[in-house]
């Protein structure tokens, strides 16, 4: 898809999700990423058109800025720890609606918000849909790690059959630092036929904070298409 088609695809998915799921009186998780820009935009429009009241919980510094820029009501998990619906993006979605997230480095907070939500809705474009995780997303599973453990963890991931890469910052020397003060190691395991088992093995390793594998968490995924429409898949 060319840039304009990608934009329209993301916008159509985001708008469809907001129109179906955002209701008056809800506490709403706002995810991170390029598609969620249109989620915040549509929520702002819905508030003005329908005069509804909602509260927004950010998953990252980026999503907090989106909430502020769109003049949406801002709160946090310390005040609203029961979330009605969380709308977020994904880097890849398999046939069982398992996800790879974390391309933007926010997956730990994204997973915390998602786990405290009654419903997780994913918005993406159709290019992110695959049979198995790792088929289209070739950058590897994002794994947030405690900084002092990154070298031994790189070796452990190699022993598990992965190809680990320490994610570097783009405009300064050294590794990328997450919102939580940690490093991210991207590990390519190739196509993943049993993501649940892999996720369990990874999270048991000391020094691993959290993985970008979201297993059995999404209820429905909206995929935007080139023509500006979207299709939805749910469990």
Protein Blocks (a to p, Z undefined) as FASTA:
>chain_A
ZZklmmmmmmmmmmmmmmmmmcghiacdddedjklmmmmmmmmmmmmmnopacddddfbf
klmmmmmmnopacddfklmmccfbdcdddfbdcfkopacehjlopmmmmmmmmmmpfbdc
ddddfklgcfbehklmmnbpaddddfklmmmmmmmmmmnopacdddddfkbgcjdddfko
pacddddebjafblmlmmmmmmmpghiabdcbdghkbfbdcdddfkopacdddZZ
